[in-house]
Amino acid sequence: MPEKTTAGAGGQNYIPYAERSGPESVVYFTRDLSPEGLKKVYERVKAGITGKTAIKLHTGEPHGPNIIPAAWVKEFMRTELPEGTIIETNTFYDGDRYTTEQHRETLKVNGWADFTTVDITDEHGTVMLPVKGGKWFSEMSVGKSLPEYDSLVVLTHFKGHTMGGFGGSNKNIGIGCADGRVGKGMIHAKDGNDWGVDKEELMEKITESTKAVIDYFGEHVTYVNVLRNMSVSCDCEGVDAQPVVTPNVGILASVDLLAADQASVDMIHAMKEEDRHALVERMESRHGYRQLSYMKELGMGNDRYTLIDIDNGDKVITPAVAVEGVVPFVG
């Protein structure tokens, strides 16, 4: 296993599009923040989704104001994934989703139990998945029932994060599929301190956890990021989340994990300074960009992409960072 070093990782430094190299992937975009928008963009990236399908979603702490609305997901599942199953894991922190019993009560409060049964995948134990090419892990502990699924739809509320800088599809999988006791402990704990890992090391550990999951699903995984109600706080902070000061953007989708998260970050950076400041500061101060560079190092996707505007006849949009201070994709 490679030496465990983060020297020069530079997770506080955003890399402009012009300074990136390598092939491009395709990212689809809609401004339509609604169930219909979810359906439209998912239609473009669903080809690999077959068989028994898991939908990885952050269902939130009680009364969390910023999560993807349950009503949206209900309508989306009704037409697109009627046999799909929302999956979750219990939390590492002691809160309202720490035990399965507490978690199920929270699911009721937030409206998920009104239309579906959520599979808390670590309810009955854990299983190890291999981490190929990692420098921190050779395997990762995930919920026991995760490997029972054939496909994975990663439906993510893109936002800031207290520890990760930002929470996109990578964080949704890396933390969200790791089980609440073993896997999340492997990522967060250091030298007897349950929360001793931060910055580059944390970003790399999250990413290696993600790699274990997406390697398992192979071509049967796709990514949808909803850029709405983007507090600098994660949905795990519930009603205590910081007020939203970043404008809504829309929904992005890709079969490329890195491209989906990179395009989401680029859209934030393309905003006017006063609109992007809070979220950019959160990403920089937590060294969150290391999620992106480490995904590229591990071969988890491309940080260059073609952005397809499905609201305007599949118009190709110049990458979001091309014109500083201009957001051409916001209606």
N, C-alpha and C positions, 0 to 999 in steps of 0.2 A: 504494500500500500504506500502511496506517495507520502513524503514528509508532510507533517501537519504544520503548514506555515501560511500566514495570510499577508506576509510582507509585500507591500506594493500593490495590494488588491484594489485600493482606491475606491472603496464603496461609497465615499462621500462625493465622488466626482461623476457628474453626468457627461456622457459621451455624445456629442452632437452627431446627427445623422451623417453628415459629410465625412466624419472621421471613422466611420465604420466600414468594414469590408466583408466580402463574402456574398453568397447568393441571397436572393430575395424570396420571401414567402408571400402568400396572399392573405390580407386581412380585410374582412367585410365590415362596413360601417352603416349604421342608420341613426338618425336623430330621433327616431320614434320611440320614446320612452313609455312603453305600454306593452300589454300582452301581445298585441299585434306586431310590435317591433321585435319582440323576442322571437316570435314565430318566423317572421321574415328573414331575420339574420341567421337563425338556426337552420333554416332550409338550405342555406348555402354550404353548411359545414357538417351535415349529418350523414354523409355517405358511408362512413365507417361504423356507424352505430347500428349494431345488430344484436339480436338475442336478448337475454336478460340484462336490462340496463339500469345502472345506478346513476342518480343525479346528485352530485356533490354540491351541497348548498350550505351556506352559513345561516342557520335558522334563528340565531340571535338570542340575546338575553331577554328576560321579560320586558315587554313593552318597548323594545328597542326601536327608535324612531327611523332608523336609516336603512334597515334591511330591505332586500327586494320584497315587495309586498306579497303576502301569501296569495292574495286574490290574483295577482299576475301569474304566479307559478301554477295555480289551480287551472287557469284557462290555458296556459301553455301546455301543461301536461295533458289536459283533456283532448287536445287536438293532435299534439306532436308525439307525446309519450304516454299514452293511456295505460300502458303496462309498466311504466317506469317506476322506480322506487327512490325516494329521497334518502340519502344516507348521511349519517353524522357520527361523531365520536364524543365521548365524555371529555370534560375539560381537565387540564392539569392543575388549574387554580381552583380553590375551594369557593364555589359560588352556586348559582342556581342550575348548573348543568354538570355538577361534579359527579353525582351518582346517576345511574339510569333512572331511578325513581324521580329525582329532582328534575332531570332532563325532560322526562315525559310530561311533567306538570308544566314546564316552561313551553314545551311544544303546544300544549293546549292553550296557554295564555296568548301565544303569538298567532294562533289560528291555523296551525299546520294539521292538528288532529281533526279539524272540521272536514277535511276532504281526502286525507291520505294517512297511511301508516308509515312512520319514519323508522328506518332500520338503523338503530344505534349499533354500529357494527362491532363495537367492543363489549357489548352487553354480556356475551357469553365467552369472552376470552380474546386471545390475540393469536396472530400468526406472523412469522418472519418472512419478509420478501428480500431478495438479494439486492444490494446496491452495487452496480457495476461501475468500476473506475473511481469510486469515492476515495477521499483521503481521510475522512473522519469515520465512516461506517463501511462495513462490508455487508450489513443487512439492517433492515428497519422493521420495527414492530408496528403492525397495523391491526385494525379490528378484524376479528376472526372471520366474519362473513364477507369481507371485501372480495376475496378471490372467488366467491360464488357467482359473481357477475361477469358477463361477457363483454360489456361495454361501459364506458364512463363518460357522462356529460358533466363537464365542470362549469357550473353556473355560478358566477362570482359577482358579488357586489364589490367593485373596485373602490378603494378608499385609502386613507392613511392608516398607519398602525403604530402603536406606542413603542413597540420594540423593533418591528421589521421595516419601519419607514413607510412602506405601502403594503397593502394587502391586495394582490391580484390573484390570478389563477394559481401561480406557484405557491403562494402561502395557503390558499384554500385547500390545496392537495397536501402540501408538505406538513403543515400542522393539522389540518382538518381530517386527514386519513390516518395519521399516527394515533395509536390508542392513547387514552387519557392517563394511564399510569406509566407504562414502560416506554412507548415510542416518544411521547411528548417529553418525558424525563430525559431520554437520550439526547434530545435536541436542546433542551433548556438548562439542564443541571450541569454544574461544574464544581469540582472540589468540595462536595458536600453542601453547596449552595444551590437550592432548587431553581434559582433564577440567575445563575452566574454567567450565562453565555449572552454576549451581545455583539453588535456590529458585524464585522466580516465573518467571524466564526459562526454566529447565529445564521446569517444569510446562507452560508455554505451548507450548514447542517439542514436547514429547511429545504434547500434545493436538492441535496442528496436524498432526503426523505421522499421528495416529489419524484425523483428519478426512479426510485424503487417501484412506485405505483405506475408511472406511465410506461416503464419498460414492461411491466406485467401486462398492461392492456394493449401495448403495441399500437397498431393502426386503428384500434377501436376506442379512441378517446378524442374528444373535441372540446373547445374552450370558448366560453361566452362571457365577456366582461361587461357589466352594467355600470356606466359612469354617471351615477346619480346620487344625490345626498352624500357627497364625498367629504365627510368630516376628516380631520386628521386622526381621529380615534377609530379603533376597530369596532366592529359590531359586538365584540365581547365586552365592551364597556357599557352597552345598553343605554339607559336613560342618562348616564353620566358622561356620555360622549360629548366632546367639544362641539360648539355650534358650527353648522356648515357655513363656510364662507367662500367655497369654490363653486363656480357655476356648473350646472349640469351640462353634459355633453351629448350622450347617446349610448349606443350599444355597439361593441366590437366583437367579432367572432373570427376564429381561425382554427385550422387543424394543427397549427404550429404554436406551441405553448409560449416560447420566447417571443415570437412575433406579436402575439396577443397582448402580453404584458408590456413589451417595449412600446408598441403603438399607444397603449393607454398612458404610459409615462410621457411619451412624446406629446400627446395631446395636452397634458397638463403644462408642459414646458412651453408650448406654443401660445398659451394664454397671456394676456396682459399681466404685467408685474403685480399689480394690486390684486388680481384674481388668483394668481398661482402661488403667491408668496408663502402662504401658510403651509400648503401641501408640499411645496418644494423644500421648504426649511425642514419639514418633518423627514422627508426622504434623505436629505443631505446629512442631517444631524445623527441619524441612525445608521448611516452608511447603507441605505437600502438599495442603491444601484448595484451593489455586489450581487444581489439576486440575479440581475440581468447578465453581468459579465461571467458569473460562474455557470449559469445555464449554457452560455455559449461555449465555455471551456469544456463542459461535459457533453457537448454535442446534442443539446436538448432543443435545438431550433436555431432560427436565424434572427439577427437583430436588424436586418434590412427587409423591407416589405413593400409590396404594392398595395395601396389603400383603395378599396373599391367602394364608392358611394352608391349604395343600392337605392337610395331615394331619388337619384338623378340619372337613371338609365345606365347604371354601372360605370359612372364617370370615374376615371382614375384621378385621385387627389394627390397633389404633391405632398410628400411626407410632412408631417405636422410641424416639424422644426424648420422648414425651409425659409419661412418668413417670420422673423422674430416679432412677437407681439400681435400676430394675426392668427385668428382661429377660423379658417375657411369652412370648417365643417359644422359650425354651430349655426343653427337656423335663427 
